[in-house]
Amino acid sequence: MTFAKRFELRPIPSRNSSSLARIALAISLICALSSFSAAVEHQKTVDKNLVLWTDPGDIKSKNLFYGPGGEEDQPKLPVTFIKEDLGGHSPKFEVRDAAGKKWKAKLDVEAHTETVASRLLWAVGYLANEDYFFPTLKVEGLPPRLARGQGFVGPDGEVRDVRLQTHPDHLEKRKNWSWHHNPFTHTREFNGLRVMMAVINNWDLKDDNNGIFADSKDSLMKVYGVSDVGASFGSSGESYTNKGSKGNLSAYRHSGFISKVARHHVDFNFPTHLPFLYIFNLPHFISEFRNRSIGKHIPRTDAKWTGSLLAQLTPEQIRDALRAGGYTPEQVEGFATIIEKRIAQLNAL
């Protein structure tokens, strides 16, 4: 038999037409996926000025006692009262320091927790506010009585348990962003931020706690960050009072961390569902129930990547962040031990 005869083309039987159709469909899908990949690459190019995470560099060299603002950006005392802020759950008011810079003062438990949480986020490459905690702070020009937080005011305008906060000078908050709809969904950096929220048990995941910041150094750049992380280091979900849900060592220790490890993903025990009586506030109940997905089905590789960043922190750095939040030596050691255990769990995935 000749070579030509052996390999001559023959008509394909009609019974194989379905196979041809499947082949054609596969080719179409490959082409479609190629087009989609090109579109994704194009989208990445278009969105290059949107920033959620930046390489933190040498994490071990960061000063977690002073945080992102450093020692040099601390408020210049004394500070003067401007006006009270009645938004949110914690007592707040605005002040101006001796250098003319505005700061947001927050009182009560979140003054501690937010100071610590912001430092941990900043250490691994996420945007964080400049937070400084003061056990006591002289505030000039305080009104005779505050609408909220008067119990923290002592004689001569001295206020206890105060956190002063400002954004980096070159950033200005323009609007909020959503955990469920944002340009970074499915990226490693976004999943890493979800993991960070689980590490610190920040359950208050309202969209208005997130901010998109314009950068005065680059008019095209938009920086995304979580601008309020005060509901941290307590239970893994909202409770009836702040006593157990924020800055509570016992609740933090017993809250659990990783709830499920599958082949390709991991679930965290955060945020947990609201107490039953919240069903009578149905919009809030539904919103919080929806937010449970934020801590679920995170790729194991992304969770471990986050752990690898946190693992670069030294024990002293973690304790410096907690000392900056005004915790006692016993509390510092207690919270640090839990944080270190969670970091080890991430790296063991």
C-alpha positions in Angstrom: 0.0 0.0 0.0 1.4 3.3 -1.0 1.9 6.2 1.5 -0.6 8.3 -0.3 -3.2 5.5 -0.4 -2.7 4.8 3.3 -3.3 8.3 4.4 -5.9 9.4 1.9 -8.7 11.5 3.3 -12.0 9.8 3.6 -15.4 11.3 4.3 -16.3 11.4 8.0 -19.3 9.3 8.8 -22.4 11.3 9.7 -22.6 9.6 13.1 -19.5 11.7 14.1 -21.2 15.0 13.4 -21.9 15.4 17.1 -18.1 15.0 17.8 -17.4 17.7 15.3 -19.9 19.9 16.9 -18.2 19.4 20.3 -14.8 20.1 18.7 -16.1 23.3 17.2 -17.6 24.3 20.5 -14.3 23.7 22.3 -12.5 25.8 19.7 -15.1 28.6 20.2 -14.7 28.4 23.9 -10.9 28.6 23.6 -11.2 31.7 21.4 -13.7 33.2 23.8 -11.4 32.5 26.8 -8.5 34.1 24.9 -10.6 37.2 24.2 -11.7 37.2 27.9 -8.1 37.0 29.0 -7.1 39.8 26.7 -10.0 41.8 28.1 -8.9 41.1 31.7 -5.4 42.2 30.8 -6.8 45.3 29.3 -8.8 45.9 32.4 -5.7 45.5 34.6 -4.0 48.1 32.4 -6.9 50.5 32.7 -7.1 50.1 36.5 -3.4 50.3 37.2 -4.0 53.5 39.2 -6.3 51.7 41.6 -4.4 50.6 44.7 -5.4 48.3 47.5 -2.0 46.9 48.6 1.6 48.0 48.2 4.7 46.0 48.8 5.6 46.7 52.4 9.3 46.1 51.9 11.3 45.2 54.9 8.6 44.4 57.4 11.0 43.7 60.2 12.3 47.3 60.0 8.9 48.9 60.6 8.2 50.7 63.9 4.9 49.4 65.1 4.9 51.5 68.2 4.5 54.7 66.2 2.8 53.2 63.2 2.4 54.7 59.7 2.8 58.3 60.8 6.0 57.6 62.6 7.3 59.5 65.6 7.6 62.7 63.6 3.8 62.9 62.7 2.5 62.7 66.2 0.0 65.4 67.1 1.6 68.6 68.3 0.2 69.4 71.7 -1.9 71.0 73.1 -5.0 70.3 71.0 -8.1 72.5 70.8 -11.7 71.3 70.5 -13.5 72.1 67.2 -16.8 70.2 67.2 -18.4 67.0 68.2 -19.1 64.1 65.8 -22.3 62.2 66.5 -21.8 59.5 63.9 -21.1 55.9 64.6 -21.2 54.1 68.0 -18.2 55.6 69.8 -17.9 59.1 71.2 -16.0 61.3 68.8 -15.0 64.9 68.3 -12.6 66.9 66.1 -9.6 68.8 67.4 -6.8 71.0 66.0 -3.3 70.5 67.2 -0.7 73.3 67.9 0.6 73.0 64.3 -2.9 73.7 62.9 -3.6 70.1 61.8 -7.0 68.5 62.3 -7.5 65.2 64.1 -10.5 63.0 64.9 -10.6 62.1 68.6 -12.3 58.8 69.5 -13.0 57.7 73.1 -13.7 54.4 74.8 -12.7 50.8 73.8 -12.2 51.6 70.1 -9.5 54.1 71.0 -7.4 51.0 71.9 -8.4 48.5 69.3 -8.1 50.8 66.3 -4.7 52.0 67.2 -3.4 48.4 67.2 -5.4 47.1 64.1 -4.2 50.0 62.0 -0.6 49.2 62.7 -0.9 45.5 61.8 -2.6 46.4 58.5 0.0 49.0 57.6 2.8 46.6 58.5 1.8 44.1 55.7 1.1 46.7 53.0 -2.5 47.9 53.4 -3.6 51.5 53.8 -4.0 52.6 57.4 -4.8 55.8 59.2 -2.3 57.6 61.4 -3.5 56.7 64.9 -2.0 57.7 68.3 -3.4 56.7 71.7 -3.3 58.9 74.8 -4.1 57.6 78.2 -5.0 61.2 79.1 -5.1 64.2 76.9 -5.6 67.9 77.7 -8.2 69.3 75.3 -8.6 73.0 75.4 -12.0 74.7 74.7 -14.2 71.7 75.5 -17.9 72.5 75.9 -19.4 72.3 79.4 -20.9 68.9 78.5 -20.4 66.5 75.5 -23.4 64.8 74.0 -21.5 61.5 74.2 -18.5 60.5 76.2 -18.8 62.9 79.1 -17.8 60.1 81.5 -14.3 60.2 80.0 -13.8 63.9 80.7 -12.0 64.9 83.9 -11.3 68.2 85.5 -9.7 71.0 83.5 -10.6 69.5 80.1 -8.5 66.4 80.6 -9.9 63.4 78.7 -8.9 59.8 79.2 -8.5 56.9 76.7 -8.3 59.0 73.6 -7.2 58.0 70.1 -6.3 60.8 67.7 -6.6 59.9 64.0 -5.8 61.5 60.7 -5.3 60.4 57.1 -1.9 60.7 55.5 -1.5 64.3 54.4 -1.5 63.5 50.6 -4.7 61.4 50.8 -8.3 62.7 50.9 -11.3 60.4 51.3 -13.8 60.8 48.4 -16.3 58.0 48.8 -16.9 54.5 50.1 -16.4 51.1 48.5 -18.2 47.7 48.9 -16.8 44.4 50.1 -19.2 42.7 47.6 -18.5 44.9 44.5 -15.1 46.3 43.9 -12.3 46.2 41.3 -10.2 43.8 43.4 -12.5 40.9 43.8 -10.8 37.5 43.4 -7.3 39.1 43.6 -4.8 37.8 46.1 -4.5 41.3 47.7 -8.3 41.5 48.3 -8.4 38.0 49.7 -5.5 39.0 51.9 -7.5 41.9 53.3 -10.3 39.5 54.1 -7.9 37.3 56.0 -6.6 40.4 57.9 -10.1 41.2 59.0 -10.4 37.6 60.3 -7.0 37.8 62.1 -8.2 40.9 64.1 -11.9 39.9 64.3 -13.0 43.1 62.7 -16.7 42.2 62.3 -18.1 45.7 61.5 -17.8 45.5 57.7 -20.2 48.2 56.7 -19.4 49.8 53.3 -19.2 53.3 55.0 -16.2 52.0 57.0 -14.3 51.7 53.8 -12.8 54.6 51.9 -11.5 55.5 48.4 -8.8 58.1 48.8 -7.6 60.6 46.1 -3.8 61.1 46.1 -2.7 64.7 45.7 0.7 63.4 44.6 -0.9 61.6 41.6 -4.2 62.9 40.4 -5.0 59.6 38.7 -4.3 57.3 41.6 -7.1 56.1 43.9 -6.2 54.2 47.1 -8.6 51.8 48.7 -8.6 51.1 52.4 -10.6 50.1 55.5 -10.9 53.4 57.3 -12.5 52.2 60.5 -11.2 49.0 62.2 -12.3 49.7 65.7 -14.6 46.7 66.1 -11.7 44.4 66.6 -10.0 42.0 69.0 -13.1 40.7 70.7 -15.8 38.3 69.6 -16.0 37.3 65.9 -19.4 39.0 65.5 -21.6 41.8 66.9 -23.1 41.2 70.3 -25.7 43.1 72.3 -23.1 45.3 73.9 -19.5 46.4 73.1 -18.2 44.7 76.3 -17.5 41.4 74.5 -17.4 42.4 70.9 -14.4 44.8 70.9 -11.1 44.7 72.8 -12.1 41.8 75.0 -9.2 39.4 75.5 -11.4 36.5 76.7 -13.8 36.8 73.8 -11.0 37.1 71.3 -9.3 34.0 72.8 -12.5 31.9 72.6 -13.8 33.2 69.3 -12.1 30.6 67.1 -10.3 31.3 63.9 -10.3 28.8 61.0 -13.5 26.9 60.8 -12.9 24.8 57.7 -10.0 23.8 55.5 -10.8 22.3 52.1 -8.4 21.3 49.3 -8.3 24.7 47.7 -10.0 27.1 50.1 -10.4 28.0 53.7 -13.3 29.4 55.8 -12.9 31.6 58.8 -15.1 31.7 61.9 -15.9 35.3 61.1 -18.1 37.3 61.0 -20.5 35.2 62.9 -24.3 35.7 62.7 -26.1 38.3 64.8 -27.8 37.4 68.1 -31.4 36.3 67.4 -33.1 39.4 68.7 -31.6 41.4 65.9 -34.2 39.8 63.6 -36.5 42.6 64.7 -34.1 45.0 62.9 -34.5 43.1 59.7 -32.4 45.4 57.3 -29.4 45.2 59.6 -29.9 41.4 60.2 -29.9 40.8 56.4 -26.9 43.0 55.8 -24.9 41.3 58.5 -25.9 37.8 57.3 -24.7 38.7 53.8 -21.4 39.8 55.2 -20.7 36.3 56.4 -19.4 35.5 52.9 -16.5 37.8 53.4 -14.8 35.3 55.7 -15.7 32.3 53.6 -14.2 30.4 50.6 -10.8 32.2 50.6 -8.1 30.4 48.5 -5.7 28.6 50.7 -2.7 30.0 48.8 -4.0 33.6 49.4 -4.5 32.9 53.1 -1.0 31.4 53.4 0.4 34.4 51.5 -1.1 36.7 54.1 0.4 34.5 56.8 3.8 34.7 55.2 3.7 38.5 55.4 2.5 38.5 59.1 5.2 35.9 59.9 7.9 38.5 59.1 6.8 40.5 62.2 8.9 39.9 65.2 7.3 39.2 68.6 8.6 42.6 69.8 6.8 44.4 66.9 3.5 42.7 67.6 3.8 43.7 71.3 4.8 47.3 70.3 1.6 47.6 68.4 -0.4 46.5 71.4 1.6 48.8 73.8 0.8 51.7 71.4 -2.9 50.9 72.0 -2.5 51.5 75.7 -2.9 47.9 76.9 -1.5 46.6 80.2 1.5 44.3 80.1 -0.8 41.3 80.8 -3.2 42.3 78.1 -0.3 42.9 75.6 1.0 39.4 76.2 -2.5 37.8 76.0 -3.5 39.5 72.7 0.0 38.9 71.2 -0.1 35.2 72.0 -3.4 34.8 70.1 -2.2 36.9 67.2 0.9 34.7 66.9 -1.1 31.5 67.1 -3.3 32.7 64.2 -0.3 33.6 62.1 1.1 30.1 62.7 -2.2 28.6 61.6 -2.2 30.5 58.4 1.4 29.4 57.6 0.4 25.8 58.3 -2.2 25.7 55.6 
